[in-house]
């Protein structure tokens, strides 16, 4: 029973992360709004500025988020099997 709950949480978290990562990669305005307004990116904005933080986000962190999200989905599916 616990494995089912964990797998559901993993798959759900993976799907949400995958959705927002792909959305930010496809829609540059969404990514820019996130970089400009998110408190999680505040330190990156402070040190590197909005443009550089946006470039790093699109080239490094969003593809990494996609890989991690896919890993969570696969792990959740493996727990069910």
TORDO-634868 format. One record per atom (N, C-alpha, C, O, CB): atom name; residue number from 1; z, x, y. Coordinates in nm, 2 decimals, m for minus. Atoms other than C-alpha are relative to their C-alpha. Last residue first. Glycine has a CB too. Layout:
# residues N
   palum   fike        z        x        y
      CA    NUM        Z        X        Y
...
This chain:
# residues 81
   palum   fike        z        x        y
       N     81     0.06    m0.02     0.13
      CA     81    m1.09     0.57    m0.31
       C     81     0.10     0.05    m0.10
       O     81     0.07     0.07    m0.22
      CB     81    m0.12     0.10     0.00
       N     80     0.02     0.13     0.06
      CA     80    m0.90     0.43    m0.01
       C     80    m0.05     0.02    m0.15
       O     80     0.00    m0.06    m0.24
      CB     80    m0.10    m0.09     0.07
       N     79    m0.13     0.06     0.03
      CA     79    m0.77     0.77     0.10
       C     79    m0.01    m0.13    m0.08
       O     79     0.08    m0.16    m0.16
      CB     79     0.08    m0.01     0.12
       N     78    m0.04    m0.07     0.12
      CA     78    m1.13     0.91     0.08
       C     78     0.14    m0.05    m0.04
       O     78     0.16    m0.06    m0.16
      CB     78     0.01     0.15     0.03
       N     77     0.07     0.06     0.11
      CA     77    m1.24     0.64     0.33
       C     77     0.04     0.07    m0.13
       O     77     0.06     0.00    m0.23
      CB     77    m0.15     0.02     0.02
       N     76    m0.05     0.13     0.02
      CA     76    m0.97     0.74     0.58
       C     76    m0.07    m0.07    m0.12
       O     76     0.00    m0.14    m0.20
      CB     76    m0.02    m0.09     0.12
       N     75    m0.13    m0.02     0.06
      CA     75    m1.06     1.11     0.54
       C     75     0.06    m0.14    m0.03
       O     75     0.12    m0.16    m0.13
      CB     75     0.10     0.07     0.09
       N     74     0.02    m0.05     0.14
      CA     74    m1.42     1.03     0.61
       C     74     0.13     0.01    m0.07
       O     74     0.14    m0.03    m0.19
      CB     74    m0.08     0.13    m0.01
       N     73     0.06     0.11     0.07
      CA     73    m1.34     0.83     0.92
       C     73    m0.01     0.03    m0.15
       O     73     0.02    m0.04    m0.24
      CB     73    m0.13    m0.04     0.06
       N     72    m0.10     0.11     0.02
      CA     72    m1.10     1.09     1.05
       C     72    m0.05    m0.11    m0.08
       O     72     0.02    m0.17    m0.17
      CB     72     0.05    m0.04     0.13
       N     71    m0.10    m0.05     0.10
      CA     71    m1.36     1.37     0.99
       C     71     0.11    m0.11    m0.03
       O     71     0.15    m0.12    m0.14
      CB     71     0.06     0.13     0.05
       N     70     0.06     0.01     0.13
      CA     70    m1.62     1.16     1.17
       C     70     0.09     0.05    m0.11
       O     70     0.09    m0.01    m0.22
      CB     70    m0.14     0.07     0.00
       N     69     0.00     0.15     0.03
      CA     69    m1.38     1.13     1.47
       C     69    m0.07    m0.02    m0.14
       O     69    m0.02    m0.10    m0.22
      CB     69    m0.08    m0.07     0.11
       N     68    m0.14     0.04     0.04
      CA     68    m1.32     1.51     1.46
       C     68     0.01    m0.15    m0.04
       O     68     0.07    m0.18    m0.13
      CB     68     0.10     0.03     0.11
       N     67    m0.03    m0.06     0.13
      CA     67    m1.69     1.58     1.46
       C     67     0.13    m0.04    m0.05
       O     67     0.15    m0.07    m0.17
      CB     67    m0.01     0.16     0.01
       N     66     0.08     0.07     0.10
      CA     66    m1.76     1.34     1.74
       C     66     0.03     0.05    m0.14
       O     66     0.04    m0.02    m0.23
      CB     66    m0.15     0.01     0.03
       N     65    m0.06     0.13     0.02
      CA     65    m1.47     1.48     1.95
       C     65    m0.08    m0.09    m0.11
       O     65    m0.02    m0.16    m0.18
      CB     65     0.00    m0.08     0.13
       N     64    m0.12    m0.03     0.09
      CA     64    m1.61     1.83     1.90
       C     64     0.07    m0.13    m0.03
       O     64     0.12    m0.15    m0.14
      CB     64     0.10     0.10     0.08
       N     63     0.05    m0.03     0.14
      CA     63    m1.95     1.71     2.03
       C     63     0.12     0.03    m0.09
       O     63     0.12    m0.02    m0.21
      CB     63    m0.09     0.11     0.00
       N     62     0.05     0.13     0.06
      CA     62    m1.76     1.55     2.33
       C     62    m0.06     0.03    m0.14
       O     62    m0.03    m0.05    m0.23
      CB     62    m0.11    m0.06     0.09
       N     61    m0.10     0.09     0.04
      CA     61    m1.55     1.86     2.40
       C     61    m0.05    m0.13    m0.06
       O     61     0.01    m0.18    m0.16
      CB     61     0.09    m0.03     0.11
       N     60    m0.10    m0.05     0.09
      CA     60    m1.81     2.14     2.41
       C     60     0.09    m0.12    m0.06
       O     60     0.09    m0.14    m0.18
      CB     60     0.09     0.10     0.06
       N     59     0.05    m0.10     0.09
      CA     59    m2.13     2.06     2.59
       C     59     0.09     0.04    m0.11
       O     59     0.05     0.08    m0.22
      CB     59    m0.04     0.13     0.08
       N     58     0.12     0.05     0.07
      CA     58    m2.05     1.73     2.77
       C     58    m0.05     0.10    m0.11
       O     58    m0.11     0.06    m0.21
      CB     58    m0.11    m0.02     0.10
       N     57    m0.03     0.12     0.08
      CA     57    m1.69     1.82     2.85
       C     57    m0.12    m0.04    m0.08
       O     57    m0.11    m0.07    m0.20
      CB     57     0.04    m0.12     0.10
       N     56    m0.08    m0.04     0.12
      CA     56    m1.77     2.17     2.95
       C     56     0.02    m0.12    m0.08
       O     56     0.02    m0.11    m0.21
      CB     56     0.13     0.07     0.05
       N     55     0.09    m0.08     0.09
      CA     55    m2.05     2.05     3.19
       C     55     0.08     0.04    m0.13
       O     55     0.02     0.02    m0.24
      CB     55    m0.05     0.13     0.07
       N     54     0.09     0.09     0.05
      CA     54    m1.82     1.78     3.34
       C     54    m0.10     0.07    m0.10
       O     54    m0.13     0.02    m0.21
      CB     54    m0.08    m0.07     0.10
       N     53    m0.07     0.08     0.10
      CA     53    m1.54     2.03     3.39
       C     53    m0.09    m0.10    m0.07
       O     53    m0.08    m0.12    m0.19
      CB     53     0.12    m0.07     0.06
       N     52    m0.02    m0.09     0.11
      CA     52    m1.79     2.26     3.57
       C     52     0.08    m0.07    m0.11
       O     52     0.04    m0.05    m0.23
      CB     52     0.08     0.12     0.04
       N     51     0.13    m0.03     0.06
      CA     51    m1.91     1.97     3.80
       C     51     0.02     0.09    m0.13
       O     51    m0.04     0.07    m0.23
      CB     51    m0.09     0.07     0.10
       N     50     0.05     0.11     0.07
      CA     50    m1.56     1.84     3.87
       C     50    m0.13     0.03    m0.08
       O     50    m0.14     0.00    m0.19
      CB     50    m0.02    m0.12     0.09
       N     49     0.08     0.10    m0.08
      CA     49    m1.40     2.16     3.97
       C     49    m0.06    m0.10    m0.09
       O     49    m0.06    m0.09    m0.21
      CB     49    m0.10     0.07     0.08
       N     48     0.14    m0.02     0.01
      CA     48    m1.29     2.45     3.75
       C     48    m0.08    m0.09     0.09
       O     48    m0.20    m0.06     0.11
      CB     48    m0.05    m0.01    m0.14
       N     47     0.04    m0.14     0.01
      CA     47    m0.92     2.50     3.80
       C     47    m0.15     0.02     0.01
       O     47    m0.19     0.12     0.07
      CB     47     0.05     0.05    m0.14
       N     46    m0.07    m0.09    m0.09
      CA     46    m0.81     2.17     3.94
       C     46    m0.05     0.14    m0.01
       O     46    m0.08     0.20     0.10
      CB     46     0.15    m0.01    m0.02
       N     45     0.06     0.02    m0.14
      CA     45    m1.07     1.96     3.76
       C     45     0.06     0.09     0.10
       O     45    m0.01     0.14     0.18
      CB     45     0.03    m0.15     0.04
       N     44     0.13    m0.06     0.00
      CA     44    m0.96     2.12     3.42
       C     44    m0.07    m0.02     0.14
       O     44    m0.14     0.07     0.19
      CB     44    m0.09    m0.07    m0.10
       N     43    m0.01    m0.15     0.00
      CA     43    m0.60     2.05     3.50
       C     43    m0.13     0.06     0.00
       O     43    m0.15     0.16     0.07
      CB     43     0.08     0.05    m0.12
       N     42    m0.05    m0.04    m0.13
      CA     42    m0.66     1.68     3.59
       C     42     0.00     0.15     0.01
       O     42    m0.05     0.21     0.11
      CB     42     0.13    m0.05     0.03
       N     41     0.09    m0.10    m0.05
      CA     41    m0.87     1.61     3.28
       C     41     0.04     0.07     0.13
       O     41    m0.03     0.15     0.19
      CB     41    m0.14    m0.06     0.01
       N     40     0.01    m0.10     0.10
      CA     40    m0.60     1.42     3.10
       C     40    m0.09     0.12     0.04
       O     40    m0.08     0.23    m0.01
      CB     40    m0.05    m0.06    m0.14
       N     39    m0.11    m0.10    m0.02
      CA     39    m0.52     1.23     3.42
       C     39     0.00     0.11    m0.11
       O     39     0.06     0.22    m0.09
      CB     39     0.14    m0.07    m0.01
       N     38    m0.10    m0.01     0.11
      CA     38    m0.86     1.07     3.39
       C     38     0.11     0.10     0.03
       O     38     0.08     0.21     0.08
      CB     38    m0.07     0.04    m0.13
       N     37    m0.12     0.09    m0.01
      CA     37    m1.03     0.97     3.72
       C     37     0.10     0.02    m0.11
       O     37     0.22    m0.02    m0.09
      CB     37    m0.05    m0.14    m0.01
       N     36    m0.05     0.01    m0.13
      CA     36    m1.31     1.23     3.79
       C     36     0.13    m0.08     0.01
       O     36     0.22    m0.05     0.10
      CB     36    m0.10    m0.07     0.09
       N     35    m0.05    m0.13    m0.05
      CA     35    m1.37     1.34     3.44
       C     35     0.06    m0.01     0.13
       O     35     0.16     0.06     0.16
      CB     35    m0.12     0.10     0.00
       N     34    m0.12    m0.04     0.08
      CA     34    m1.38     0.98     3.31
       C     34     0.05     0.13     0.05
       O     34     0.17     0.15     0.07
      CB     34    m0.04     0.02    m0.15
       N     33    m0.11     0.08    m0.04
      CA     33    m1.61     0.86     3.59
       C     33     0.13     0.05    m0.08
       O     33     0.24     0.05    m0.02
      CB     33    m0.03    m0.15    m0.03
       N     32    m0.05    m0.04    m0.13
      CA     32    m1.84     1.15     3.52
       C     32     0.12    m0.07     0.05
       O     32     0.21    m0.02     0.11
      CB     32    m0.12    m0.01     0.10
       N     31    m0.07    m0.13     0.02
      CA     31    m1.86     1.08     3.15
       C     31     0.05     0.05     0.14
       O     31     0.16     0.10     0.14
      CB     31    m0.10     0.10    m0.06
       N     30    m0.13     0.02     0.06
      CA     30    m1.93     0.71     3.22
       C     30     0.07     0.13    m0.02
       O     30     0.20     0.13     0.01
      CB     30    m0.03    m0.06    m0.14
       N     29    m0.09     0.06    m0.10
      CA     29    m2.20     0.80     3.47
       C     29     0.13    m0.03    m0.06
       O     29     0.24    m0.01     0.01
      CB     29    m0.07    m0.13     0.05
       N     28    m0.06    m0.10    m0.09
      CA     28    m2.36     1.04     3.22
       C     28     0.09    m0.06     0.10
       O     28     0.19     0.01     0.14
      CB     28    m0.11     0.08     0.06
       N     27     0.00     0.05    m0.14
      CA     27    m2.42     0.76     2.97
       C     27     0.07     0.10     0.09
       O     27     0.20     0.11     0.08
      CB     27     0.08    m0.14     0.00
       N     26     0.12     0.07    m0.04
      CA     26    m2.54     0.89     2.63
       C     26     0.00    m0.04     0.14
       O     26    m0.11    m0.04     0.21
      CB     26    m0.01    m0.13    m0.09
       N     25     0.12    m0.09     0.01
      CA     25    m2.28     1.16     2.58
       C     25    m0.12    m0.07     0.05
       O     25    m0.21    m0.01     0.11
      CB     25    m0.01     0.05    m0.14
       N     24    m0.01    m0.10    m0.11
      CA     24    m1.99     0.95     2.72
       C     24    m0.12     0.10    m0.01
       O     24    m0.17     0.14     0.10
      CB     24     0.13     0.08     0.00
       N     23     0.03     0.06    m0.13
      CA     23    m2.09     0.66     2.50
       C     23     0.00     0.09     0.12
       O     23    m0.08     0.08     0.21
      CB     23     0.11    m0.11     0.02
       N     22     0.14     0.02    m0.01
      CA     22    m2.11     0.89     2.20
       C     22    m0.04    m0.07     0.13
       O     22    m0.14    m0.04     0.19
      CB     22    m0.05    m0.09    m0.12
       N     21     0.07    m0.13    m0.01
      CA     21    m1.76     1.02     2.26
       C     21    m0.15    m0.02     0.01
       O     21    m0.21     0.04     0.09
      CB     21     0.03     0.08    m0.12
       N     20    m0.02    m0.05    m0.13
      CA     20    m1.62     0.67     2.33
       C     20    m0.07     0.13     0.02
       O     20    m0.12     0.16     0.13
      CB     20     0.14     0.01     0.04
       N     19     0.06     0.09    m0.09
      CA     19    m1.76     0.51     2.01
       C     19     0.01     0.06     0.14
       O     19    m0.10     0.07     0.21
      CB     19     0.07    m0.13     0.00
       N     18     0.15    m0.02     0.02
      CA     18    m1.67     0.81     1.79
       C     18    m0.07    m0.08     0.11
       O     18    m0.17    m0.04     0.17
      CB     18    m0.04    m0.04    m0.14
       N     17     0.04    m0.13    m0.06
      CA     17    m1.31     0.80     1.92
       C     17    m0.15     0.03    m0.01
       O     17    m0.20     0.08     0.09
      CB     17     0.08     0.11    m0.08
       N     16    m0.02     0.00    m0.15
      CA     16    m1.28     0.43     1.86
       C     16    m0.04     0.13     0.06
       O     16    m0.11     0.13     0.16
      CB     16     0.14    m0.04     0.03
       N     15     0.11     0.08    m0.06
      CA     15    m1.44     0.46     1.51
       C     15     0.01    m0.01     0.15
       O     15    m0.09     0.00     0.22
      CB     15     0.00    m0.14    m0.06
       N     14     0.13    m0.07     0.01
      CA     14    m1.22     0.75     1.41
       C     14    m0.11    m0.08     0.07
       O     14    m0.19    m0.02     0.14
      CB     14    m0.03     0.04    m0.14
       N     13    m0.01    m0.10    m0.11
      CA     13    m0.90     0.57     1.53
       C     13    m0.13     0.08     0.00
       O     13    m0.18     0.11     0.11
      CB     13     0.12     0.10    m0.03
       N     12     0.00     0.06    m0.13
      CA     12    m1.00     0.27     1.32
       C     12     0.01     0.10     0.12
       O     12    m0.07     0.08     0.21
      CB     12     0.12    m0.10     0.01
       N     11     0.13     0.05    m0.02
      CA     11    m1.08     0.48     1.01
       C     11    m0.01    m0.07     0.14
       O     11    m0.11    m0.05     0.21
      CB     11    m0.05    m0.10    m0.11
       N     10     0.09    m0.11    m0.01
      CA     10    m0.76     0.67     1.03
       C     10    m0.14    m0.05     0.04
       O     10    m0.20     0.01     0.13
      CB     10     0.00     0.08    m0.12
       N      9    m0.03    m0.07    m0.13
      CA      9    m0.55     0.36     1.10
       C      9    m0.09     0.12     0.02
       O      9    m0.14     0.13     0.13
      CB      9     0.15     0.05     0.00
       N      8     0.04     0.09    m0.11
      CA      8    m0.71     0.17     0.81
       C      8     0.02     0.06     0.14
       O      8    m0.07     0.05     0.22
      CB      8     0.07    m0.13    m0.02
       N      7     0.15     0.00     0.00
      CA      7    m0.67     0.47     0.58
       C      7    m0.05    m0.09     0.11
       O      7    m0.15    m0.05     0.17
      CB      7    m0.06    m0.03    m0.14
       N      6     0.04    m0.12    m0.06
      CA      6    m0.30     0.49     0.67
       C      6    m0.15     0.02     0.01
       O      6    m0.20     0.06     0.11
      CB      6     0.05     0.12    m0.08
       N      5    m0.03     0.01    m0.14
      CA      5    m0.25     0.12     0.60
       C      5    m0.04     0.13     0.07
       O      5    m0.10     0.13     0.18
      CB      5     0.15    m0.02     0.02
       N      4     0.09     0.10    m0.06
      CA      4    m0.43     0.14     0.27
       C      4     0.02    m0.01     0.15
       O      4    m0.07    m0.01     0.23
      CB      4     0.02    m0.13    m0.06
       N      3     0.13    m0.07    m0.02
      CA      3    m0.24     0.46     0.17
       C      3    m0.10    m0.09     0.07
       O      3    m0.18    m0.04     0.15
      CB      3    m0.05     0.04    m0.14
       N      2    m0.01    m0.09    m0.11
      CA      2     0.09     0.28     0.24
       C      2    m0.13     0.07     0.02
       O      2    m0.17     0.10     0.14
      CB      2     0.11     0.10    m0.01
       N      1     0.00     0.08    m0.12
      CA      1     0.00     0.00     0.00
       C      1     0.00     0.09     0.13
       O      1    m0.07     0.06     0.22
      CB      1     0.12    m0.09     0.00
